[in-house]
Amino acid sequence: MTLPSTYADRNCSLARALEIVGERWTLLIIRDAFFGVRRFGDFATQLKIPRAVLTNRLKFLVQEGVLVREDDATRGVEYRLTAKGVGLWPIVRALMSWGDTFYSPAGVQRAERHDRDGGLLDHGGRCEDCGLVVPVPEIRIEPGPGFDPTSSAHDPVSNAINTPRRLLEPIEAGRTLPVDEG
């Protein structure tokens, strides 16, 4: 549930941001969009989210300019992060890091690397090899030492997400056009 629009401190940027991304499922949808999920059915399968909730969240994220909905006759309907959506990566990264620190005793679930030189990225997104702050399209994400492949689904979308790949690279699962409910 979003924060009420009558929040006592209307000048609070955090409250406004939480009104956009604070509902259950929303950040997971955004995370999966970074991982390359673009199709309604793939979001539904990957997240095991009720379809009506997914429809609502996708429409809201499009309305807020976080995602764009693209309808292509050859590819079907896809959802892609906008520049505003890509701007959420530091928040997604920070929450994943926090979760790894406090809930993943075996280490990070997903490691981030600079795709150009293979260097690991620190918590701020800086490559430990070349020292550059790496832009999102140049980040490769891969299973880390805390990743448990036995607890993952083995559908084509999960398999793609769980192999090393660049962020924002669309997942191509080789299926027929999906039915879009968004």
Secondary structure as GFF3:
##gff-version 3
##sequence-region A 1 182
A	DSSP	alpha_helix	13	21	.	.	.	ID=ss1
A	DSSP	alpha_helix	26	34	.	.	.	ID=ss2
A	DSSP	alpha_helix	40	47	.	.	.	ID=ss3
A	DSSP	alpha_helix	51	63	.	.	.	ID=ss4
A	DSSP	beta_strand	67	72	.	.	.	ID=ss5
A	DSSP	beta_strand	76	81	.	.	.	ID=ss6
A	DSSP	alpha_helix	83	86	.	.	.	ID=ss7
A	DSSP	alpha_helix	89	103	.	.	.	ID=ss8
A	DSSP	beta_strand	110	114	.	.	.	ID=ss9
A	DSSP	three_ten_helix	136	138	.	.	.	ID=ss10
A	DSSP	beta_strand	139	143	.	.	.	ID=ss11
A	DSSP	three_ten_helix	149	151	.	.	.	ID=ss12
A	DSSP	alpha_helix	156	161	.	.	.	ID=ss13
A	DSSP	beta_strand	165	166	.	.	.	ID=ss14
###
